[in-house]
Structure formats: C-alpha cells, structure tokens
C-alpha cells in the first residue's frame, strides 16, 4: 500500500509514502470532515490512497490572487 499526494489545483505529484500499514491519525485524516474526506481522499483497486493537497506554487498563487479560488484547476 502506498499513499500518494497530488496538488488539487495543478495535478503535480507532491510525494508518496510507501508503507504497508499506517494510521489515518498519523496522516491527519481524522481531522477532516466527512465532506472534506470525500473530496480529498480516494482509494484505488490496488489499495493505494490518493490524497489531494496543495503545492507551494498554487498556494502562493492563491495568496497573491484570491479570485483564483473560484477555479478548480490552476496552470503555472
């Protein structure tokens, strides 16, 4: 099982954790609401977990341009 992090705005791969067993509390997933979890966390058929986060470039772009929050996808 692996956990893969991707930017929700540009699709860039942020990193992966290769581990056979890990608790959601250690990833911080327990702090998400049910809606946030459905939006941000997906599972594939091989048991890998895919988590949508935000990369530094998109975070900076959103801070400089708050109107970008209306868009689901950013290109930079």
mmCIF file of the N, C-alpha and C atoms, coordinates in Angstrom:
data_MODEL
# 
_entry.id   MODEL 
# 
loop_
_atom_site.group_PDB 
_atom_site.id 
_atom_site.type_symbol 
_atom_site.label_atom_id 
_atom_site.label_alt_id 
_atom_site.label_comp_id 
_atom_site.label_asym_id 
_atom_site.label_entity_id 
_atom_site.label_seq_id 
_atom_site.pdbx_PDB_ins_code 
_atom_site.Cartn_x 
_atom_site.Cartn_y 
_atom_site.Cartn_z 
_atom_site.occupancy 
_atom_site.B_iso_or_equiv 
_atom_site.pdbx_formal_charge 
_atom_site.auth_seq_id 
_atom_site.auth_comp_id 
_atom_site.auth_asym_id 
_atom_site.auth_atom_id 
_atom_site.pdbx_PDB_model_num 
ATOM 1   N N  . UNK A 1 1  ? 0.840   -1.173 0.000   1.00 0.00 ? 1  UNK A N  1 
ATOM 2   C CA . UNK A 1 1  ? 0.000   0.000  0.000   1.00 0.00 ? 1  UNK A CA 1 
ATOM 3   C C  . UNK A 1 1  ? 0.889   1.241  0.000   1.00 0.00 ? 1  UNK A C  1 
ATOM 4   N N  . UNK A 1 2  ? 0.508   2.204  -0.790  1.00 0.00 ? 2  UNK A N  1 
ATOM 5   C CA . UNK A 1 2  ? 1.234   3.469  -0.855  1.00 0.00 ? 2  UNK A CA 1 
ATOM 6   C C  . UNK A 1 2  ? 0.237   4.614  -0.712  1.00 0.00 ? 2  UNK A C  1 
ATOM 7   N N  . UNK A 1 3  ? 0.732   5.725  -0.246  1.00 0.00 ? 3  UNK A N  1 
ATOM 8   C CA . UNK A 1 3  ? -0.076  6.931  -0.133  1.00 0.00 ? 3  UNK A CA 1 
ATOM 9   C C  . UNK A 1 3  ? 0.565   7.958  -1.056  1.00 0.00 ? 3  UNK A C  1 
ATOM 10  N N  . UNK A 1 4  ? -0.214  8.465  -1.981  1.00 0.00 ? 4  UNK A N  1 
ATOM 11  C CA . UNK A 1 4  ? 0.274   9.409  -2.977  1.00 0.00 ? 4  UNK A CA 1 
ATOM 12  C C  . UNK A 1 4  ? -0.408  10.755 -2.776  1.00 0.00 ? 4  UNK A C  1 
ATOM 13  N N  . UNK A 1 5  ? 0.392   11.811 -2.751  1.00 0.00 ? 5  UNK A N  1 
ATOM 14  C CA . UNK A 1 5  ? -0.114  13.172 -2.598  1.00 0.00 ? 5  UNK A CA 1 
ATOM 15  C C  . UNK A 1 5  ? 0.015   13.908 -3.920  1.00 0.00 ? 5  UNK A C  1 
ATOM 16  N N  . UNK A 1 6  ? -1.087  14.565 -4.321  1.00 0.00 ? 6  UNK A N  1 
ATOM 17  C CA . UNK A 1 6  ? -1.132  15.357 -5.543  1.00 0.00 ? 6  UNK A CA 1 
ATOM 18  C C  . UNK A 1 6  ? -1.730  16.714 -5.238  1.00 0.00 ? 6  UNK A C  1 
ATOM 19  N N  . UNK A 1 7  ? -1.341  17.724 -6.014  1.00 0.00 ? 7  UNK A N  1 
ATOM 20  C CA . UNK A 1 7  ? -1.934  19.042 -5.866  1.00 0.00 ? 7  UNK A CA 1 
ATOM 21  C C  . UNK A 1 7  ? -3.326  19.031 -6.492  1.00 0.00 ? 7  UNK A C  1 
ATOM 22  N N  . UNK A 1 8  ? -4.287  19.488 -5.753  1.00 0.00 ? 8  UNK A N  1 
ATOM 23  C CA . UNK A 1 8  ? -5.662  19.506 -6.254  1.00 0.00 ? 8  UNK A CA 1 
ATOM 24  C C  . UNK A 1 8  ? -5.885  20.548 -7.335  1.00 0.00 ? 8  UNK A C  1 
ATOM 25  N N  . UNK A 1 9  ? -4.977  21.523 -7.449  1.00 0.00 ? 9  UNK A N  1 
ATOM 26  C CA . UNK A 1 9  ? -5.165  22.609 -8.402  1.00 0.00 ? 9  UNK A CA 1 
ATOM 27  C C  . UNK A 1 9  ? -4.401  22.426 -9.704  1.00 0.00 ? 9  UNK A C  1 
ATOM 28  N N  . UNK A 1 10 ? -3.192  21.869 -9.640  1.00 0.00 ? 10 UNK A N  1 
ATOM 29  C CA . UNK A 1 10 ? -2.406  21.737 -10.875 1.00 0.00 ? 10 UNK A CA 1 
ATOM 30  C C  . UNK A 1 10 ? -2.088  20.279 -11.211 1.00 0.00 ? 10 UNK A C  1 
ATOM 31  N N  . UNK A 1 11 ? -2.351  19.361 -10.297 1.00 0.00 ? 11 UNK A N  1 
ATOM 32  C CA . UNK A 1 11 ? -2.121  17.947 -10.566 1.00 0.00 ? 11 UNK A CA 1 
ATOM 33  C C  . UNK A 1 11 ? -0.706  17.472 -10.321 1.00 0.00 ? 11 UNK A C  1 
ATOM 34  N N  . UNK A 1 12 ? 0.189   18.344 -9.861  1.00 0.00 ? 12 UNK A N  1 
ATOM 35  C CA . UNK A 1 12 ? 1.580   17.950 -9.629  1.00 0.00 ? 12 UNK A CA 1 
ATOM 36  C C  . UNK A 1 12 ? 1.663   16.914 -8.511  1.00 0.00 ? 12 UNK A C  1 
ATOM 37  N N  . UNK A 1 13 ? 2.530   15.922 -8.706  1.00 0.00 ? 13 UNK A N  1 
ATOM 38  C CA . UNK A 1 13 ? 2.742   14.930 -7.662  1.00 0.00 ? 13 UNK A CA 1 
ATOM 39  C C  . UNK A 1 13 ? 3.635   15.538 -6.592  1.00 0.00 ? 13 UNK A C  1 
ATOM 40  N N  . UNK A 1 14 ? 3.161   15.525 -5.355  1.00 0.00 ? 14 UNK A N  1 
ATOM 41  C CA . UNK A 1 14 ? 3.893   16.132 -4.251  1.00 0.00 ? 14 UNK A CA 1 
ATOM 42  C C  . UNK A 1 14 ? 4.778   15.131 -3.533  1.00 0.00 ? 14 UNK A C  1 
ATOM 43  N N  . UNK A 1 15 ? 4.423   13.863 -3.599  1.00 0.00 ? 15 UNK A N  1 
ATOM 44  C CA . UNK A 1 15 ? 5.231   12.842 -2.949  1.00 0.00 ? 15 UNK A CA 1 
ATOM 45  C C  . UNK A 1 15 ? 4.428   11.605 -2.655  1.00 0.00 ? 15 UNK A C  1 
ATOM 46  N N  . UNK A 1 16 ? 5.111   10.581 -2.178  1.00 0.00 ? 16 UNK A N  1 
ATOM 47  C CA . UNK A 1 16 ? 4.477   9.310  -1.852  1.00 0.00 ? 16 UNK A CA 1 
ATOM 48  C C  . UNK A 1 16 ? 5.084   8.750  -0.582  1.00 0.00 ? 16 UNK A C  1 
ATOM 49  N N  . UNK A 1 17 ? 4.294   7.967  0.111   1.00 0.00 ? 17 UNK A N  1 
ATOM 50  C CA . UNK A 1 17 ? 4.748   7.237  1.286   1.00 0.00 ? 17 UNK A CA 1 
ATOM 51  C C  . UNK A 1 17 ? 4.510   5.767  1.000   1.00 0.00 ? 17 UNK A C  1 
ATOM 52  N N  . UNK A 1 18 ? 5.575   4.992  0.998   1.00 0.00 ? 18 UNK A N  1 
ATOM 53  C CA . UNK A 1 18 ? 5.472   3.552  0.777   1.00 0.00 ? 18 UNK A CA 1 
ATOM 54  C C  . UNK A 1 18 ? 5.525   2.863  2.136   1.00 0.00 ? 18 UNK A C  1 
ATOM 55  N N  . UNK A 1 19 ? 4.376   2.409  2.599   1.00 0.00 ? 19 UNK A N  1 
ATOM 56  C CA . UNK A 1 19 ? 4.327   1.764  3.897   1.00 0.00 ? 19 UNK A CA 1 
ATOM 57  C C  . UNK A 1 19 ? 3.216   0.725  3.883   1.00 0.00 ? 19 UNK A C  1 
ATOM 58  N N  . UNK A 1 20 ? 3.461   -0.402 4.517   1.00 0.00 ? 20 UNK A N  1 
ATOM 59  C CA . UNK A 1 20 ? 2.479   -1.476 4.491   1.00 0.00 ? 20 UNK A CA 1 
ATOM 60  C C  . UNK A 1 20 ? 1.289   -1.180 5.394   1.00 0.00 ? 20 UNK A C  1 
ATOM 61  N N  . UNK A 1 21 ? 1.487   -0.404 6.441   1.00 0.00 ? 21 UNK A N  1 
ATOM 62  C CA . UNK A 1 21 ? 0.405   -0.091 7.366   1.00 0.00 ? 21 UNK A CA 1 
ATOM 63  C C  . UNK A 1 21 ? 0.643   1.280  7.971   1.00 0.00 ? 21 UNK A C  1 
ATOM 64  N N  . UNK A 1 22 ? -0.410  2.087  7.994   1.00 0.00 ? 22 UNK A N  1 
ATOM 65  C CA . UNK A 1 22 ? -0.297  3.421  8.582   1.00 0.00 ? 22 UNK A CA 1 
ATOM 66  C C  . UNK A 1 22 ? -1.679  3.840  9.074   1.00 0.00 ? 22 UNK A C  1 
ATOM 67  N N  . UNK A 1 23 ? -1.718  4.548  10.167  1.00 0.00 ? 23 UNK A N  1 
ATOM 68  C CA . UNK A 1 23 ? -2.981  5.000  10.745  1.00 0.00 ? 23 UNK A CA 1 
ATOM 69  C C  . UNK A 1 23 ? -3.364  6.369  10.183  1.00 0.00 ? 23 UNK A C  1 
ATOM 70  N N  . UNK A 1 24 ? -4.661  6.563  9.968   1.00 0.00 ? 24 UNK A N  1 
ATOM 71  C CA . UNK A 1 24 ? -5.131  7.835  9.425   1.00 0.00 ? 24 UNK A CA 1 
ATOM 72  C C  . UNK A 1 24 ? -4.814  8.993  10.367  1.00 0.00 ? 24 UNK A C  1 
ATOM 73  N N  . UNK A 1 25 ? -4.721  8.712  11.670  1.00 0.00 ? 25 UNK A N  1 
ATOM 74  C CA . UNK A 1 25 ? -4.385  9.767  12.629  1.00 0.00 ? 25 UNK A CA 1 
ATOM 75  C C  . UNK A 1 25 ? -2.979  10.313 12.382  1.00 0.00 ? 25 UNK A C  1 
ATOM 76  N N  . UNK A 1 26 ? -2.059  9.450  11.983  1.00 0.00 ? 26 UNK A N  1 
ATOM 77  C CA . UNK A 1 26 ? -0.698  9.924  11.735  1.00 0.00 ? 26 UNK A CA 1 
ATOM 78  C C  . UNK A 1 26 ? -0.621  10.765 10.462  1.00 0.00 ? 26 UNK A C  1 
ATOM 79  N N  . UNK A 1 27 ? -1.581  10.628 9.573   1.00 0.00 ? 27 UNK A N  1 
ATOM 80  C CA . UNK A 1 27 ? -1.643  11.440 8.355   1.00 0.00 ? 27 UNK A CA 1 
ATOM 81  C C  . UNK A 1 27 ? -2.480  12.696 8.557   1.00 0.00 ? 27 UNK A C  1 
ATOM 82  N N  . UNK A 1 28 ? -3.211  12.759 9.664   1.00 0.00 ? 28 UNK A N  1 
ATOM 83  C CA . UNK A 1 28 ? -4.085  13.899 9.924   1.00 0.00 ? 28 UNK A CA 1 
ATOM 84  C C  . UNK A 1 28 ? -5.452  13.777 9.289   1.00 0.00 ? 28 UNK A C  1 
ATOM 85  N N  . UNK A 1 29 ? -5.762  12.622 8.711   1.00 0.00 ? 29 UNK A N  1 
ATOM 86  C CA . UNK A 1 29 ? -7.046  12.455 8.029   1.00 0.00 ? 29 UNK A CA 1 
ATOM 87  C C  . UNK A 1 29 ? -8.225  12.484 8.990   1.00 0.00 ? 29 UNK A C  1 
ATOM 88  N N  . UNK A 1 30 ? -7.993  12.173 10.256  1.00 0.00 ? 30 UNK A N  1 
ATOM 89  C CA . UNK A 1 30 ? -9.074  12.167 11.237  1.00 0.00 ? 30 UNK A CA 1 
ATOM 90  C C  . UNK A 1 30 ? -9.598  13.577 11.525  1.00 0.00 ? 30 UNK A C  1 
ATOM 91  N N  . UNK A 1 31 ? -8.848  14.602 11.147  1.00 0.00 ? 31 UNK A N  1 
ATOM 92  C CA . UNK A 1 31 ? -9.290  15.980 11.387  1.00 0.00 ? 31 UNK A CA 1 
ATOM 93  C C  . UNK A 1 31 ? -10.204 16.497 10.281  1.00 0.00 ? 31 UNK A C  1 
ATOM 94  N N  . UNK A 1 32 ? -10.322 15.750 9.184   1.00 0.00 ? 32 UNK A N  1 
ATOM 95  C CA . UNK A 1 32 ? -11.174 16.163 8.071   1.00 0.00 ? 32 UNK A CA 1 
ATOM 96  C C  . UNK A 1 32 ? -12.630 15.852 8.363   1.00 0.00 ? 32 UNK A C  1 
ATOM 97  N N  . UNK A 1 33 ? -13.513 16.701 7.867   1.00 0.00 ? 33 UNK A N  1 
ATOM 98  C CA . UNK A 1 33 ? -14.938 16.386 7.935   1.00 0.00 ? 33 UNK A CA 1 
ATOM 99  C C  . UNK A 1 33 ? -15.229 15.300 6.901   1.00 0.00 ? 33 UNK A C  1 
ATOM 100 N N  . UNK A 1 34 ? -16.403 14.723 6.973   1.00 0.00 ? 34 UNK A N  1 
ATOM 101 C CA . UNK A 1 34 ? -16.772 13.679 6.008   1.00 0.00 ? 34 UNK A CA 1 
ATOM 102 C C  . UNK A 1 34 ? -16.764 14.236 4.577   1.00 0.00 ? 34 UNK A C  1 
ATOM 103 N N  . UNK A 1 35 ? -17.257 15.447 4.418   1.00 0.00 ? 35 UNK A N  1 
ATOM 104 C CA . UNK A 1 35 ? -17.271 16.077 3.092   1.00 0.00 ? 35 UNK A CA 1 
ATOM 105 C C  . UNK A 1 35 ? -15.854 16.307 2.579   1.00 0.00 ? 35 UNK A C  1 
ATOM 106 N N  . UNK A 1 36 ? -14.977 16.817 3.436   1.00 0.00 ? 36 UNK A N  1 
ATOM 107 C CA . UNK A 1 36 ? -13.580 17.048 3.043   1.00 0.00 ? 36 UNK A CA 1 
ATOM 108 C C  . UNK A 1 36 ? -12.900 15.737 2.679   1.00 0.00 ? 36 UNK A C  1 
ATOM 109 N N  . UNK A 1 37 ? -13.170 14.702 3.447   1.00 0.00 ? 37 UNK A N  1 
ATOM 110 C CA . UNK A 1 37 ? -12.561 13.400 3.178   1.00 0.00 ? 37 UNK A CA 1 
ATOM 111 C C  . UNK A 1 37 ? -13.020 12.861 1.830   1.00 0.00 ? 37 UNK A C  1 
ATOM 112 N N  . UNK A 1 38 ? -14.312 12.980 1.525   1.00 0.00 ? 38 UNK A N  1 
ATOM 113 C CA . UNK A 1 38 ? -14.822 12.515 0.232   1.00 0.00 ? 38 UNK A CA 1 
ATOM 114 C C  . UNK A 1 38 ? -14.206 13.296 -0.913  1.00 0.00 ? 38 UNK A C  1 
ATOM 115 N N  . UNK A 1 39 ? -13.951 14.581 -0.681  1.00 0.00 ? 39 UNK A N  1 
ATOM 116 C CA . UNK A 1 39 ? -13.393 15.449 -1.713  1.00 0.00 ? 39 UNK A CA 1 
ATOM 117 C C  . UNK A 1 39 ? -11.896 15.233 -1.918  1.00 0.00 ? 39 UNK A C  1 
ATOM 118 N N  . UNK A 1 40 ? -11.170 14.895 -0.857  1.00 0.00 ? 40 UNK A N  1 
ATOM 119 C CA . UNK A 1 40 ? -9.716  14.894 -0.898  1.00 0.00 ? 40 UNK A CA 1 
ATOM 120 C C  . UNK A 1 40 ? -9.065  13.516 -0.936  1.00 0.00 ? 40 UNK A C  1 
ATOM 121 N N  . UNK A 1 41 ? -9.756  12.472 -0.518  1.00 0.00 ? 41 UNK A N  1 
ATOM 122 C CA . UNK A 1 41 ? -9.140  11.158 -0.368  1.00 0.00 ? 41 UNK A CA 1 
ATOM 123 C C  . UNK A 1 41 ? -9.849  10.151 -1.266  1.00 0.00 ? 41 UNK A C  1 
ATOM 124 N N  . UNK A 1 42 ? -9.054  9.458  -2.099  1.00 0.00 ? 42 UNK A N  1 
ATOM 125 C CA . UNK A 1 42 ? -9.603  8.386  -2.928  1.00 0.00 ? 42 UNK A CA 1 
ATOM 126 C C  . UNK A 1 42 ? -8.728  7.148  -2.780  1.00 0.00 ? 42 UNK A C  1 
ATOM 127 N N  . UNK A 1 43 ? -9.326  6.001  -3.065  1.00 0.00 ? 43 UNK A N  1 
ATOM 128 C CA . UNK A 1 43 ? -8.638  4.716  -2.956  1.00 0.00 ? 43 UNK A CA 1 
ATOM 129 C C  . UNK A 1 43 ? -8.707  4.029  -4.311  1.00 0.00 ? 43 UNK A C  1 
ATOM 130 N N  . UNK A 1 44 ? -7.614  3.412  -4.732  1.00 0.00 ? 44 UNK A N  1 
ATOM 131 C CA . UNK A 1 44 ? -7.664  2.674  -5.998  1.00 0.00 ? 44 UNK A CA 1 
ATOM 132 C C  . UNK A 1 44 ? -7.775  1.178  -5.713  1.00 0.00 ? 44 UNK A C  1 
ATOM 133 N N  . UNK A 1 45 ? -7.906  0.405  -6.778  1.00 0.00 ? 45 UNK A N  1 
ATOM 134 C CA . UNK A 1 45 ? -8.155  -1.032 -6.637  1.00 0.00 ? 45 UNK A CA 1 
ATOM 135 C C  . UNK A 1 45 ? -6.977  -1.796 -6.040  1.00 0.00 ? 45 UNK A C  1 
ATOM 136 N N  . UNK A 1 46 ? -5.780  -1.236 -6.110  1.00 0.00 ? 46 UNK A N  1 
ATOM 137 C CA . UNK A 1 46 ? -4.616  -1.909 -5.535  1.00 0.00 ? 46 UNK A CA 1 
ATOM 138 C C  . UNK A 1 46 ? -4.431  -1.586 -4.054  1.00 0.00 ? 46 UNK A C  1 
ATOM 139 N N  . UNK A 1 47 ? -5.334  -0.741 -3.499  1.00 0.00 ? 47 UNK A N  1 
ATOM 140 C CA . UNK A 1 47 ? -5.250  -0.384 -2.093  1.00 0.00 ? 47 UNK A CA 1 
ATOM 141 C C  . UNK A 1 47 ? -4.479  0.889  -1.813  1.00 0.00 ? 47 UNK A C  1 
ATOM 142 N N  . UNK A 1 48 ? -3.958  1.525  -2.857  1.00 0.00 ? 48 UNK A N  1 
ATOM 143 C CA . UNK A 1 48 ? -3.238  2.782  -2.670  1.00 0.00 ? 48 UNK A CA 1 
ATOM 144 C C  . UNK A 1 48 ? -4.220  3.903  -2.340  1.00 0.00 ? 48 UNK A C  1 
ATOM 145 N N  . UNK A 1 49 ? -3.746  4.861  -1.589  1.00 0.00 ? 49 UNK A N  1 
ATOM 146 C CA . UNK A 1 49 ? -4.542  6.015  -1.206  1.00 0.00 ? 49 UNK A CA 1 
ATOM 147 C C  . UNK A 1 49 ? -4.007  7.228  -1.958  1.00 0.00 ? 49 UNK A C  1 
ATOM 148 N N  . UNK A 1 50 ? -4.910  8.016  -2.520  1.00 0.00 ? 50 UNK A N  1 
ATOM 149 C CA . UNK A 1 50 ? -4.546  9.235  -3.235  1.00 0.00 ? 50 UNK A CA 1 
ATOM 150 C C  . UNK A 1 50 ? -5.157  10.411 -2.488  1.00 0.00 ? 50 UNK A C  1 
ATOM 151 N N  . UNK A 1 51 ? -4.298  11.350 -2.082  1.00 0.00 ? 51 UNK A N  1 
ATOM 152 C CA . UNK A 1 51 ? -4.739  12.490 -1.301  1.00 0.00 ? 51 UNK A CA 1 
ATOM 153 C C  . UNK A 1 51 ? -4.479  13.767 -2.083  1.00 0.00 ? 51 UNK A C  1 
ATOM 154 N N  . UNK A 1 52 ? -5.521  14.581 -2.203  1.00 0.00 ? 52 UNK A N  1 
ATOM 155 C CA . UNK A 1 52 ? -5.397  15.872 -2.872  1.00 0.00 ? 52 UNK A CA 1 
ATOM 156 C C  . UNK A 1 52 ? -5.030  16.914 -1.823  1.00 0.00 ? 52 UNK A C  1 
ATOM 157 N N  . UNK A 1 53 ? -3.926  17.600 -2.051  1.00 0.00 ? 53 UNK A N  1 
ATOM 158 C CA . UNK A 1 53 ? -3.438  18.646 -1.156  1.00 0.00 ? 53 UNK A CA 1 
ATOM 159 C C  . UNK A 1 53 ? -3.220  19.899 -2.006  1.00 0.00 ? 53 UNK A C  1 
ATOM 160 N N  . UNK A 1 54 ? -2.277  20.740 -1.637  1.00 0.00 ? 54 UNK A N  1 
ATOM 161 C CA . UNK A 1 54 ? -1.966  21.921 -2.431  1.00 0.00 ? 54 UNK A CA 1 
ATOM 162 C C  . UNK A 1 54 ? -0.450  22.114 -2.444  1.00 0.00 ? 54 UNK A C  1 
ATOM 163 N N  . UNK A 1 55 ? 0.097   22.380 -3.623  1.00 0.00 ? 55 UNK A N  1 
ATOM 164 C CA . UNK A 1 55 ? 1.543   22.596 -3.728  1.00 0.00 ? 55 UNK A CA 1 
ATOM 165 C C  . UNK A 1 55 ? 1.879   24.041 -3.358  1.00 0.00 ? 55 UNK A C  1 
ATOM 166 N N  . UNK A 1 56 ? 3.147   24.303 -3.121  1.00 0.00 ? 56 UNK A N  1 
ATOM 167 C CA . UNK A 1 56 ? 3.586   25.640 -2.725  1.00 0.00 ? 56 UNK A CA 1 
ATOM 168 C C  . UNK A 1 56 ? 3.297   26.682 -3.806  1.00 0.00 ? 56 UNK A C  1 
ATOM 169 N N  . UNK A 1 57 ? 3.480   26.309 -5.064  1.00 0.00 ? 57 UNK A N  1 
ATOM 170 C CA . UNK A 1 57 ? 3.252   27.258 -6.155  1.00 0.00 ? 57 UNK A CA 1 
ATOM 171 C C  . UNK A 1 57 ? 1.788   27.691 -6.212  1.00 0.00 ? 57 UNK A C  1 
ATOM 172 N N  . UNK A 1 58 ? 0.888   26.733 -6.097  1.00 0.00 ? 58 UNK A N  1 
ATOM 173 C CA . UNK A 1 58 ? -0.542  27.068 -6.135  1.00 0.00 ? 58 UNK A CA 1 
ATOM 174 C C  . UNK A 1 58 ? -0.945  27.848 -4.888  1.00 0.00 ? 58 UNK A C  1 
ATOM 175 N N  . UNK A 1 59 ? -0.399  27.498 -3.738  1.00 0.00 ? 59 UNK A N  1 
ATOM 176 C CA . UNK A 1 59 ? -0.699  28.231 -2.512  1.00 0.00 ? 59 UNK A CA 1 
ATOM 177 C C  . UNK A 1 59 ? -0.280  29.697 -2.648  1.00 0.00 ? 59 UNK A C  1 
ATOM 178 N N  . UNK A 1 60 ? 0.912   29.917 -3.183  1.00 0.00 ? 60 UNK A N  1 
ATOM 179 C CA . UNK A 1 60 ? 1.377   31.292 -3.389  1.00 0.00 ? 60 UNK A CA 1 
ATOM 180 C C  . UNK A 1 60 ? 0.500   32.029 -4.398  1.00 0.00 ? 60 UNK A C  1 
ATOM 181 N N  . UNK A 1 61 ? 0.107   31.346 -5.463  1.00 0.00 ? 61 UNK A N  1 
ATOM 182 C CA . UNK A 1 61 ? -0.748  31.970 -6.479  1.00 0.00 ? 61 UNK A CA 1 
ATOM 183 C C  . UNK A 1 61 ? -2.100  32.354 -5.874  1.00 0.00 ? 61 UNK A C  1 
ATOM 184 N N  . UNK A 1 62 ? -2.657  31.498 -5.025  1.00 0.00 ? 62 UNK A N  1 
ATOM 185 C CA . UNK A 1 62 ? -3.936  31.798 -4.389  1.00 0.00 ? 62 UNK A CA 1 
ATOM 186 C C  . UNK A 1 62 ? -3.804  32.943 -3.388  1.00 0.00 ? 62 UNK A C  1 
ATOM 187 N N  . UNK A 1 63 ? -2.687  33.028 -2.703  1.00 0.00 ? 63 UNK A N  1 
ATOM 188 C CA . UNK A 1 63 ? -2.480  34.128 -1.755  1.00 0.00 ? 63 UNK A CA 1 
ATOM 189 C C  . UNK A 1 63 ? -2.336  35.459 -2.483  1.00 0.00 ? 63 UNK A C  1 
ATOM 190 N N  . UNK A 1 64 ? -1.657  35.456 -3.631  1.00 0.00 ? 64 UNK A N  1 
ATOM 191 C CA . UNK A 1 64 ? -1.474  36.684 -4.413  1.00 0.00 ? 64 UNK A CA 1 
ATOM 192 C C  . UNK A 1 64 ? -2.741  37.081 -5.167  1.00 0.00 ? 64 UNK A C  1 
ATOM 193 N N  . UNK A 1 65 ? -3.533  36.085 -5.536  1.00 0.00 ? 65 UNK A N  1 
ATOM 194 C CA . UNK A 1 65 ? -4.722  36.321 -6.361  1.00 0.00 ? 65 UNK A CA 1 
ATOM 195 C C  . UNK A 1 65 ? -5.923  35.596 -5.753  1.00 0.00 ? 65 UNK A C  1 
ATOM 196 N N  . UNK A 1 66 ? -6.554  36.150 -4.744  1.00 0.00 ? 66 UNK A N  1 
ATOM 197 C CA . UNK A 1 66 ? -7.662  35.472 -4.064  1.00 0.00 ? 66 UNK A CA 1 
ATOM 198 C C  . UNK A 1 66 ? -8.820  35.096 -4.998  1.00 0.00 ? 66 UNK A C  1 
ATOM 199 N N  . UNK A 1 67 ? -8.979  35.806 -6.103  1.00 0.00 ? 67 UNK A N  1 
ATOM 200 C CA . UNK A 1 67 ? -10.055 35.476 -7.037  1.00 0.00 ? 67 UNK A CA 1 
ATOM 201 C C  . UNK A 1 67 ? -9.844  34.129 -7.716  1.00 0.00 ? 67 UNK A C  1 
ATOM 202 N N  . UNK A 1 68 ? -8.625  33.569 -7.647  1.00 0.00 ? 68 UNK A N  1 
ATOM 203 C CA . UNK A 1 68 ? -8.359  32.245 -8.224  1.00 0.00 ? 68 UNK A CA 1 
ATOM 204 C C  . UNK A 1 68 ? -9.090  31.134 -7.484  1.00 0.00 ? 68 UNK A C  1 
ATOM 205 N N  . UNK A 1 69 ? -9.583  31.399 -6.280  1.00 0.00 ? 69 UNK A N  1 
ATOM 206 C CA . UNK A 1 69 ? -10.293 30.377 -5.507  1.00 0.00 ? 69 UNK A CA 1 
ATOM 207 C C  . UNK A 1 69 ? -11.533 29.872 -6.242  1.00 0.00 ? 69 UNK A C  1 
ATOM 208 N N  . UNK A 1 70 ? -12.024 30.633 -7.183  1.00 0.00 ? 70 UNK A N  1 
ATOM 209 C CA . UNK A 1 70 ? -13.213 30.215 -7.921  1.00 0.00 ? 70 UNK A CA 1 
ATOM 210 C C  . UNK A 1 70 ? -12.893 29.114 -8.956  1.00 0.00 ? 70 UNK A C  1 
ATOM 211 N N  . UNK A 1 71 ? -11.610 28.895 -9.228  1.00 0.00 ? 71 UNK A N  1 
ATOM 212 C CA . UNK A 1 71 ? -11.214 27.901 -10.228 1.00 0.00 ? 71 UNK A CA 1 
ATOM 213 C C  . UNK A 1 71 ? -10.772 26.597 -9.554  1.00 0.00 ? 71 UNK A C  1 
ATOM 214 N N  . UNK A 1 72 ? -11.140 25.485 -10.159 1.00 0.00 ? 72 UNK A N  1 
ATOM 215 C CA . UNK A 1 72 ? -10.726 24.177 -9.632  1.00 0.00 ? 72 UNK A CA 1 
ATOM 216 C C  . UNK A 1 72 ? -9.300  23.833 -10.045 1.00 0.00 ? 72 UNK A C  1 
ATOM 217 N N  . UNK A 1 73 ? -8.856  24.338 -11.184 1.00 0.00 ? 73 UNK A N  1 
ATOM 218 C CA . UNK A 1 73 ? -7.562  23.942 -11.736 1.00 0.00 ? 73 UNK A CA 1 
ATOM 219 C C  . UNK A 1 73 ? -6.755  25.191 -12.076 1.00 0.00 ? 73 UNK A C  1 
ATOM 220 N N  . UNK A 1 74 ? -5.492  25.208 -11.660 1.00 0.00 ? 74 UNK A N  1 
ATOM 221 C CA . UNK A 1 74 ? -4.597  26.332 -11.954 1.00 0.00 ? 74 UNK A CA 1 
ATOM 222 C C  . UNK A 1 74 ? -3.447  25.848 -12.814 1.00 0.00 ? 74 UNK A C  1 
ATOM 223 N N  . UNK A 1 75 ? -3.044  26.668 -13.744 1.00 0.00 ? 75 UNK A N  1 
ATOM 224 C CA . UNK A 1 75 ? -1.887  26.365 -14.577 1.00 0.00 ? 75 UNK A CA 1 
ATOM 225 C C  . UNK A 1 75 ? -0.791  27.352 -14.217 1.00 0.00 ? 75 UNK A C  1 
ATOM 226 N N  . UNK A 1 76 ? 0.401   26.830 -13.915 1.00 0.00 ? 76 UNK A N  1 
ATOM 227 C CA . UNK A 1 76 ? 1.530   27.730 -13.614 1.00 0.00 ? 76 UNK A CA 1 
ATOM 228 C C  . UNK A 1 76 ? 2.786   27.192 -14.200 1.00 0.00 ? 76 UNK A C  1 
# 
